[in-house]
Amino acid sequence: MTKSNIVDEMDKVKVSKFHYKMLLLSAAGVFLDGYDLFIISVVLLFIKPIWINTLPLPDRSIVMGFIAASALIGMFVGAFTLGHYTDRIGRKTMYVIDLIFFVVFAGLSALAQDVYQLIIFRFLLGIGIGADYPISSTYISEFAPAEKRGKMISSTFTFWGIGALTAAIVGYFIALWNPLGTDSWRLMLLSGVVPAVIVIALRTTMPESPRWLLSQAKTESALKVLKMLNPDLNVDNLDMKVKKERSSIRDLVSPVYLRRTLFAWIPWFFMDIAVYGIGMYTPTILQALGFRDPIQSIVGTAVLDVFGIVGFILAIILIDRVGRLRLQIFGFLGMGVSLFLLGITNGSNIIILLVLFAIFQISENAGPNTTTWVVATELFPTRLRGTAQGSSAAISRVGAITGVFLLPMITQYYGEYAAITFVSLSAFAGLIATLILGEETKSLSLEDASNVFREFSSYIRRLSNNVKEAARQLYEISIDFSKLEEKQKIIKDLEHRNDEMLSEIFNRLNRKFPAPIDSFDIASIIRGLDDIIDSIEATSKKLFIYGIRETTNEIIALSEINLKAVTELEEALNQIMGIRLGEYSEIVEICRDIHRLENYADDIVDNVIRYIINSQDAITFLKYKEIYESMEKITDRCDDVADTIMSLIVKYT
């Protein structure tokens, strides 16, 4: 019986209390992300009169932009650097460290004595927030079963919206209560410290990700975590062979992953121009558009945030049904259209204004605000997942900073509606990038979703497995001819199965091809595998038709060589489907070994034909000569596929 591996078992684990605890603690970090980022939108209403409006007019929009963007700039640094270290030192360590930034710098922000201190402390707070983006999403994705992964990740990200809504509600009550007068905004910034302390304590009790442990070849530790999740696990049925995997940020921009990297980076960049460009200034925008009282604009912001929660709920319901790609496409479309209509109508009616803003919020959170966060964790293998998610979040912060800086300037010189129209164009740009670069990861195991050959990897595995089984049957025939007819039928059935799969594969190749590998390369591999099994089937048929009932040492030797060549070819194909930059030496050595086997088979056939030409009658000679050459052709076909694999290594490095 084929053994499963630890990764397979992770995808089969049933959702348990542990998963809900993991969701809650990751969601708590995401909640604090949304809370600490968007509390500043309320704080700006209160520090604008006392700090910003006292500055020279040309400096006001710049300083306001820096205050709003400082945490986002910190997020860029945190996501880009600490996301990579998540792959280096582990998920759990960074899972705790990042929240320490929340506690320390949220507290210091509340004590800031001027705009410059506030900008510095918010920047340092942003480093922790930026680190939590890749950590929380990666941690969940690596524990979640395949069929629940999209729902679990999107459920967690819903708390980002709840955090933003809570920030508006807390800001409203503190503004209404006004315990410190003009300094009441300090309580708003301080309010996120207590939950962060609690979450830090609880996160220390969580285990390390088994997938990360496996990527570090820490099999026993990974097995302990898996047994905690599934006490009934049968360890004897597990394949424990793993390799330590190296992580390099250069892999993200290599030809192998470049398309996926661009899909993770570009739509998120444009999405965050819209999300933060609007989100950071929603109370200010509403105040300028008719909500004259600060309290009213905070209430308006909270109402719109409720619609944002509706969008997140839709994402949870739909993400594993309709898929990530469709949600992202329709989300960007809804964002762009609603803001474009708002821009060209100039908010002629307050009801229309609120309806269009509500559509924007629902579209944003049901679509790209959720999906960009999810797909960045699914597109890449374990060794790159934190780096990929961190770099994607970092690039998105560049978009957020762009939106946060440009909107006040566009507003100051051209008005609110020109700024809103600009944001709508960024949503349309995200839509175009998604249509060009996007690929679906719904319902795939995390390993299949992040495999550059994932579009056809399952086919190639089944094809090569059938080829190996056919070679094994031929080897058994060569040892014992008594079951020749029975085994020849098995080989013929395996060959027919492969033919049916070939039809399916070529039908898919004729459609849009999203994987970052040419369809020609896939076609070369599957044609080569088809040639091998055709040669095996042809050889077994000749043995049957020619009535061969006695084996020879050469037949046994050739069938043994063929079985070894096919087995090594299957291993090379499995490895090439998880191709890693700079780690090709083992694949190359396998291909060279297949070439040596092909030469060895050639020598056997040449020698035996020279021998039998003088010692057998003409008919017997022709029969055996054709059988030997037919068996040698199997190894030739294996060598052809090995050459294709070698060319792929050259092409994609």
N, C-alpha and C positions, 0 to 999 in steps of 0.2 A: 504494500500500500504506500502511495506517495505521502511523504511527510509534509505537514504544513510548517510554516515558519512563524516566528513571533509576531512579525508584522501582520500576517494573515489573521492571526488570533486577535490582534488588537482591533481589527475591523469587524470581528464577530462578537466582541464583548457586548453584553447587554447593558443598557443604561441602568445605572445603580445610584445609590445615595452619594457615592464618591463623585459621580459625574455632576450631580446637582450642586455639591459643595464646590467643585472646581468651577462650575458655571457662575456660582454666586460670588466667589472670590475674584475671578477674572472680571465679572460684570461690575464688581465694586471698583476695581481699578479704572475700567472704562467709564463708569459713572463719574468718578473724580476727574477723569480727563475732560468730559463734557462740562462738568460743573466749574472746574477751575478755569477752563478756557472762556466760558461764556459769562461767568460772573463779572468779568471785566466790562462787558457790554452795558451792564447796569451801573457799574462803578463809574464809567465814563460820564454818565449823566450828572454825577455829583462832583467829580473833580474838574469837570470842564469849566464851571464858573470860577472856581477858586484857584486853579493852577493853569489851565490851558488858555482861557480867555484873557489872562494877564500878560500873555506873550505877544510879541509883535505879530501882526496879522499874517505875514508870509510864513511864519514859523508854526502857526497853530495846527494846520493840517499835517505837517511833517511830524510834530511831536505827538499828536493824537494817533497818527499812524504807527509810530514807534511804540507807544504804550499798548495799542491793540495788538501789534505784531511781535512784541518782544518774546512772549511765550512761544509763538510760532517759530521764531528764529531758533530759540532753544530746542524746540521739538525737532527741527532739522538736524541739529547737532546730535541730540540724543538718539533719534531714530537711526541716523546713518552710522554712528559709531557704536553705540551700545547694542543696536540690532545685530551687528556683526559679532560682537562679543557674546551674544546669546548663543551663537553657533559654536563659539570657541570654548566657553567655560560652563555652558549648560543653561537650561531654562530656569531651573529653580532659583539659582543664585541671583540672577537678574530680576526674577519675579519678586524678590524681596527688596533688593537694593533700590529699584526705581521708585518705590513708594517713600523711601527716606527723603528723597528730593521734595516730594509733596509736602511732607510735614515741616521740614526745615524752612523751605523757601516760600511756602504759603504764609507761614507765620511771619517771616521777615518782610514779605510784601505788605502785610497789614501794618507794619511799623515804619514803613518808608516815610521819609521826611520831605522828599521832593520828587519831581517827576523822574529824575535821573536814577535815584535809588530804586524807585518802583520799576523802572525799565530793566535794571540789572537783576533785581530779585525775580521778576517775572521771567526773564530769560533763563535763569538757573532753574526755576520751577519747570519751565518748558522742556529742559533736558530730561527730567524725570518723566514727564508726560509723553515725550517722544519715545523714550525707551519702553514705556508700557504698551505702546501700539503693537510693535512686533512680538513682544513677549506674551501678552494676554491672548492674542489671536493664534500665535504659534502653539502655545501650550494647549489650548482647547482643540485645535485641529489635530494634534498628535495623540490625543486621548479619545476623541470622538469616533464612534463607529461610522463607517462610510455613508450609510443611508441616513444618518442623523446629523452629519457634520455641518451641512449648510444651515440647517435650522438652529443648531447649537451655537454656531459662530454668529449668525445674524441675531439670535436672541440676546447674546451678550452685547452686541453693538447697539441694541435697542437702549441699553442703559446709558449710552452716550447722549441720546435724545432725552432720556429721563433726567440725566444730570443737567443738561441745558435748561430743561423746563424747571427743575428744582432751583437752579440758580436764579431764574426770573421770579419764582415764588418767594424764595428766601429774601431776594433783593426787595421785593414788594413789601414784605412784612417788616423788614428792618427799616426801610424808608418810611413806612407808616408809623412805626414805633419811634424811630429817630432818637435812640437813647443817648448818642454821643453828639447830637447836633450835626454840624458840618463834617465831623469825623466818623459818622455812622458807617460810611463805606468801608472803614477798616474792619468792622465786624463781618461784613460780607466776604472779604478776602480771607479772614481768619476761620470762617465757619467750616472750611473743608478739612481742617487739621484733625479733628477728633475721629471721624470715620477712617481717615488714613492710618492712624495709629492702630485702630482695631484690626484693620485688614492686614497690616504688616504682621501682627502677632499670629493671625490665622494662617497666613500664607507660609509661614515657617513650618507648618505641620504637613505641607503637601509634598508628594514624592517627585523625583526627577522624571522627566518624560522618557518612557521606554524606547521610543524611536531615537531620541538623541543618544541614549546609552548604547543602543545598537550601533549607531554611526561612529561611536568611539570604541567599538568592539568590547563593550562591557556587558557581555551576554548574561552573566549570572545576575547582575544587578537589575537588568531589564526583565529577566524572568521572575525575580522577586516581586516587582511591581505588577507584572501581569498576573501572577498567582494571587496577589491581593485583590485584583479586579475580578478574577475568576478562580475561586478556590477549587473548583472541580476540574481544573485543567490537567490533561494527561501529558505530562512532560515527556514521556517515552515516544510520543507521536510528533515531537517537534524537531525540526532541522535547526541545529544550534550553530551552524557555520555562518559567521559574519566577518566583515572586514571593517577596519577603521577607515573612515572616509575623511578626506581633507577638504577644507572649505577655503575658497578663494573668491574674493569679490570680482576678480577678473572673469570668472566663469559666467557671470551675469551678462557680460557684453561680448561673449564669445559667439561665433556663428551658431552654436548649438542652442543657446538660450536667448539670443538677442531679440527675436520676435516676441517671445513671452515677456521678456524684461520690458520692452517698449509698451506692451499691452498693460503690464502692471503699473508702469510709470505715467504714461501720457494721459489716459483718461482721468486718473486720480488727480493729476496736476490741474487739469481744466475744471474738474469737479470742485476742487477746493477754492479756486478763484471765486466760484459762485457761492459755495457754502459759507466760507468765512467772510467774503466780501459783503454778503448780505447779513450773515448771522452776527458778526461782531458789531454791526451798526443798526440792527433791527430797531431797538428802542429809539435811537437817534433819527433813523429814517422815518419811523412812524411819527415822531414828534414834529419833524419837518413837513410831513404830509398831512397834518391835521390834528394829531393827538398832542395838543399844546402843553398839557400838564405832564410832568415826568411820571407821575403815578399811573396816568392813563396809558402812556406809551409802554410802561412795564407790564400792565395788564394785557394790552394788545399783543405784546411779545409772548406772554405766557399762553394766550389763546392760540397763537400761531404755532407755538411749540407743541401744543396738544395735537394739532394736525400733523406735526412731525412725528409724534408717537404713533398716530394712525398709520403713517407711511411705514414705520418700522414693523408694526404688526402685520401689515400686508406682505412685507418682505419675508417675515418668519413663515407665513402661510404658504407663500408662492415659491420661495427660492429653490426648494427641492422638487417642486412640481413642474414649473415652467422653465427653470434653469436660471443661471446667473446672467447669461448673455442677453436674453430677452428682457429681463428686468432692467439691466443697465441701459439697453437701447431705449426702451420706453420711458425710463426715468429721465434720461438726458433730454428726450424729446419733450416731455411734460415740463421740465425746468425751463428749457429754451423758449417754448411757445408762451408759457404763462408770463415770463418776465418780458418777452418781446411785446406782448399785448399790453402789459402794464406800462412799458416805456412809451409806446405810441399813443396810448389813451390819455397819458398825463394824469392818471388818477382822477378822472372827471367825476367819479362817484365813489364815495367811501366804501360802499358795499362791494363794488367791482374790485376795488383795491384789495380788500380783505380776502375776497374769493380767489383772486389771482395769486396772492401771497400764499393762501392755503394750498392751492394746487401745486405751487412751487415746493412747499414743504413736504407734501405727500409724495410727489414725484422724486424729490431729492432723496428721501429716506427709504422709500420702497425700492428705489433704483440704485444709482451709483454710490451714494453715501454708504450703503451696506455692501453692495457687490464688490466694489474696489477693495474693500477691506478683506473680503472673503477670498477672492480669486488669487490675490497676491500670496496667500498661504498655500494655495492648492497647486500652483503652476510649477513648483520647484521641489527637488528632493530634500530630504531631511537635512543634509549637510549644508544646504544653501537657504533653507526656509526662513530662518531669522534674518539673515543678511538680505534676502530678497524683500521680505516684508519691511524691514527697517529702511532699506534704500528707497522703496516705493513710498513709504510714509514720509521720508525726508524730501523726496522730489515733490510730493503733494504739499509739503509745507512751503516750498518755493512758490507754488501756486497760491496758497493761502496768504503768504506774505505779499505777493503781487496784488491780490485782491484787496487786502487790508490797507496797503499803501496807496493804491491807485484810486480807490473809491472816494476817499475824502478830497483828493486833488481834483478828480473829475467833477465831483459835486460842487466844490468851491468855485470852479471856473465855468462849468456848463450846466449845473443843476442836477437834482436827484434822479430825474428820469433818464438823462443821458448816461448816468452811472449805471442804472438798472439795465438799460439797453446793452451797455458794454458787457455786463455780467451774462446777459442772455446769449451773447455771441460766444462766450467761453463755454457755455453749456452745449451749443451746437458744435463747437470744435471737439468737445469730448465725445459727442455722438459720432462724428466722422471718424475719430481715432478708434472708437469701439468697433464700428462697422468694418474698418480696414484690418485691424489687428486681432480682433476678439476671437476666442475659442472657448467652448463650453467645457466645464469640469463637473457638471452635475452627475451624482450617483457613482462616480468613479472612486476606487480606493485612492487614498492619498498618494500611494506610490505610483499607481497608474496615471493619476492626474498630473503628476509632476515628472513623468517620464517622457523624454523627447520623442520616443517611438510609440507613445501610448495609443495613437490612432490605430496602429496595426500590430501592437506588441502581442496581444492575445492570439491573433491569427498566426503570427510567426511561431509562437510557442507551440501551438497545436500542430501546425504543419511539421515542425522539426521533431516533435514528439512522435508523430505518426511515422516519419521517415526512420527514426531510430528503432521503433517497434518493428517496422518492416525489415530493417537490417538484422535485427535480432532473430526474427523468424527465419530469414535466409541462412543465418549462421547455424541455427538448430537443424535446418534441412541438411546442411553440409556435413553435419556430424551423423545424422540418422535419417536416411531416406524413406523410412517406413511410413511417415506421416506427410510425405511430400504433397499429395493432393490437398489435404486439409490445410496445410500451412500456406500453400500457394493461393488458396481461396482467401485466407486471412490477409495476405499481402495485397491481393487484388482489391479487397474491400477497403483497406487503408488507402490505396491509391485513388479509389473512387471518392472517398471522403475528402481527400486533399483537392481533387478536381472541383468538388462542390464549393469548397472554401475559396478556391482561386476565383471562381465566378463572383462570389460575394465581394472579395477584395477588389477586383477590377471594377465592379459597379461603384464601389466607394471611391476608388481612384479617379473615376470620371466626374465625381462631384467636386465641390470646392475642397481644396486640400489645405487644412489649417496648420498641420504640424510643420516644425522648422526643419524639414528634410524633404528633398525632391521626391516626387512620385516615382521618378525613374529609378531611384535607389531602392525603394520598396519593391518595385516590379522586378528588378534584377535579383533580389534575394528570393522572392517567392517563385520566380521562374526557375532559379537554380535548385531550390528544394523540390520543385515539381520534376525537374530533370532527374534528380537523384532517385526519387521513388519510382519514376517511370523505368529507370534502368534496373532497379531492384526487381520490379514486377516482371520486366522483360526477361531477366535472368532466371527467375523462378519458373516462368512459363516455358522457357527453353529446356530447363531440366525436366519438366513434366512431359513436354511434347516429344523430346528426344528419347524419353524412356530411360534416363540415366538412373541406375539403381545402385551403383557403387561409387563411393566417394574416393577422392585422392587427397594426398597431403597438400597439394597445391590449391584445391578447391577449399579445403578447411582454412588454409593460411590466408587466402584471398578474402574469404567471407569474414575472417577474424579481423583482418586489416580494415575492411569496409565498416564493420561494426565500430571499431575504434575511431575511424575517421568521422563517422556520422555522430558518434557520442561527443567527440571533441568539437565538432561543428556546432552542435546544440549548445555547448557551453560557451563558445565564442559568441553565438547569437544572443544568448541571455545576457552576456556581459556588454555587448555593443548596445543593447537596449537600455542600459543604464550608463551610457558612455560618460566618462569623467575626464576633464582636461588633465593632461599630464600623467594619466594612469592607464596607458595602453599596453604596457610591456607584456602583461599576461596574455592579452588577446593576440598580440603579434606573435608570441611564442607558440600559442595554440595553432595559429594559421601556418606557421613554419613547420610545425610537427605534422600537420595534414599534408603539406607539400612533401615532406620526407616519406610519409606513408604512401603517397601517390608514386613516388620514384621507386619505392620498395616493391609495390605491386607491379609496376612496369618491368622491373628486373625479373620477378618471378615468372611473369607471362612470357617474356623473351626466352628465358632459359628453358621453360617447360615445352614451348613450341619447338625449339631446336631439338629437344630430346625426342618428342613424340613423332616428329615428322619422319623419322627413320625407323620407328619401332611399331607403328600401328598401320592398319589398313586405311585406305583413303576416307571412307565414310566415318569411321571412328575418329580419325584425325580431325576431320572437318567439324564434327560435333563438339569435341572437346576444345578445339581451337576457338570456336565461336563462344562457348561457355566461358572460357578463361578471359577472352577479350571483353565479353559482356560484363564480367565481374570487375575487370580492371577499369571499365568505363565508369563504374559507380564511384570509385576513388577519384577519377578524373573530375567528375561532376562536383564532388566535395571540394576539390581543390579550386574549381571555378568560383564557388560561393565564398571560399576563404579569400580568394583574390578580390572579390567584391567588398568583403568586410575590410580588407586592408585599404582599399581605395576610399572607403568611407572614413577611415581613421585619418587619412591624409586630407581629405576634403574638409572635415569638420574640426581639424586642428589648425 
